[in-house]
Amino acid sequence: MAILSDNLELALIKHLFKKAEFSIPTGMWLGLHTGDPLDGNTGSNEISGNGYARVQVVDNAHGSVYSSGSGMFSKFAFDTNDNLTNGSAIDFAEATGSWGTVSHWSIWSHATETGSSYFLMSGSLNSGVGVASGDQFRIASGQFDITFPNRWGVGSGSPVGLINSNNFTYSSGSSTGSITSTDYKQATEWRRQLARRLGFINEPWSAPIVGSAVWDSSTGPFYHWDFNSTATSHPEVTTVGEMYEIHTRNAFLGECFLNYAGSTYTRQSLTVENQVDTVSPDDGYLHLGLYRSDPGSNVGSVAHSSSGSTGEFYGGGYSRMTLVSPSSNVFGTPTTDSNGVTSITNTSAIAFPEASGNWTGSVTHFGIYRGSSLGSSYATSDRRRSDPILTGALSTSRTVNSGDILRFGIGDFVIKFD
């Protein structure tokens, strides 16, 4: 499991709770260490000299156009439960002298800088590896894993979708069907969105296919093409008046990169190239849900029920409460303490409606839901309203009986990243 740097923790929590946008890194480099890099100490113990240099594992700088010569790539792919693993080998240069015993790794947004603003995360190897002169340190494909915390939702639904109003056909194995503009929103894929925002995954790409859109789990789920009324049959033609293939992930930037309400992005439409759009204000909402037990990242454990020992509450006057909207935010500015724990605390009271009946079970855990102004309601048609983006435990369990008002006073609701 990776340990986020103090700087990245703070930037991420600001992004999630609508305090400041976190920009996708233009590139990412892997470093090696002979001791713990320390998440608050800008990468201590990194190897120096003897032919050592960080290795670039992601290039996001060439993101506007995808082609064989674009230079854009990522060494990472999605693994079980939408965690990350290296999809290809990572090779360091041959050592010209001893590097000592490599025990830890780090990820940076710069090839050489050591300042805290460039230090993203770190972790330890399963066992130390001695590197002598003439050796080449290599991480084989599938041997470098980054596991997201259990509190971060996996989401559910099929990861397919196109951002325009047209319906297209797709195929996945033996299955065929049509894709509509709402399909992506039915699959939250919160870990995938986080991976893209952090910069590890630079899918989706469009595919050079004429007359169809294809979902292929081996190369990424999103394929898209644009054309005009005088289209020809060749997908690579770019002459005005002929069909042209738009190779760009930016067509989906506003939907699947953990977007930030109010920010702008460039996409391709059926008629306009490089169209500038603004992320919908609906994505500026966060809602608070309450559970009877720890749902972890298992979306099957959060389904609402009026009874039982697990799941979200339902009935008795219960409803989710809006924490963040385009015009309000109950949270203050996040901070990082001397122990490297980053937290954000409510600076306004959070009060649920008066209970019209007993809530069955104790309130022990919470979930943060991201989505539209309707996110406080239950809707299986929009997975963003059914699957939490983040879950956690309350510091104290609560019991709510008829006539009670569950209330978190100022400073009572704290979310920590440590």
Secondary structure, DSSP 8 states (H G I E B T S, - for coil): --EE-HHHHHHHHHHHTTSS-----SEEEEEEESS---TTTTSTTB--STT---EEEEE-TT-S--STTS--EESEEE-GGG-EEESS-EEEEE-SS--EEEEEEEEESSSS--SGGGEEEEEEEEEEEEE-TT-EEEE-TT--EE---TTB----S-----SSS--EEEEETTEEEEE-TTTGGG---HHHHHHHHHTS---------SS----BTTTBS----B--TT--S-TT--STTS-B----GGGGHHHHS---TT-EEEE--SS-TTEEEE--GGGGEEEEEEESS--TT-GGG----SSSSSSB--STT---EEEEETTEE-B---EE-TTS-EEEEBSS-EE----SS--SS-EEEEEEEEESTTTTS--TTSHHHHS-SEEEEEEEEE---TT---EE-TT--EEEE-
